Each structure stands twice: as structure tokens, then as C-alpha cells.
């Protein structure tokens, strides 16, 4: 997986949160919570089931500030990452396991609605300030 490291993000996040009016913070928290819940529900529905342990281990949470949502699974179900990304054959008898993504499609499906939720939260705040 590729990642980008942007220095100064925690400080920027803190400053932005302080600059936002409380009503906006509440609306943004609600939007992030709603998106996290939607991704969680879709991921649980998509994960391949045999015994149900994998789906049962999927968890979601939103950080204290309400700025980040997380959908993860427990460490005991480490094999869920093999379902998500697949495996390759190591030439020792077993064939590769094809990828059966369950989390990333859920994230992709919610990206558009998430932006719309945030946009509505900001527009409502602007309208409140304009009144």
C-alpha cells in the first residue's frame, strides 16, 4: 500500500478545529460518524463468510475530536487482510488466494456521499452565519 506523509497535519487539524464554530464541529462530527457507520455496514455485508468470525470481528470508531473514523478488524482475524488483498503462490503446493476485497470497495462507494455530507454541513454553517 502506498502512503503519503504530510508533516504538520496534527497541528493543522488542531488549528482548524479551534477556528471552526461549535455548530460546524458538531455537523462535521455527525457527517464523519455517518460515513464511518455506512462503511462499517457495507464492509460487514461484503466480507466473505464461512463461520461468521471475520464479519463479527469488524469494528468501527470515531476519534474523540470527531475528525477521523476508523473501520478495522481484530488481530485474531488477521486473515481478513488476505481476503482483501489476496496472496501469491510460493510454490509449496498451495495456489494463490485471489483477492476478495470487502473494505476498499466500501470506502470507495462512500467517498462521494461523504463529500456531499461534509458539503451540506459547511453550507448549513454558512447559512447560519449569514442569518
Steps between C-alpha positions, in 0.01 A plus 500: 500500500631844411483782750579867507645664809402862544682668784308734726159335457425463875575868560293604198210282615510656849510854360213432261289351778561805718407731213171323421188613682358236739197445276728412209704265716181320599381472141840374379508241782153384398605470134814303588308275737236436234764413239686272742176318580418461129846360417475264798159369392606449139829334596321256732257414221780450244747289697501137393345277765566144599464499877406865551805576719646742247186709468451495877853635555449812287489810720450873453578808705535875468779683682421732793517814287264349244741571215593144403303179467653152506369164376731216602497137606644323801852358496362149540352522154828599334401286203243761394784695341573193285140508381525873428826491304544132403819299519751371254620145456830413666540176305441271798187327385231757572380735233451871542188634667334754273416837650142531626489865606246596764633821661636710212187466285296615801729802542486584130122473494469745790754758379247697293226499766759598764605809305132588455441465877793729579386750238149508653650551847706796380212651303272478804762681707540773240123546492489520881770767500329694218169517688 
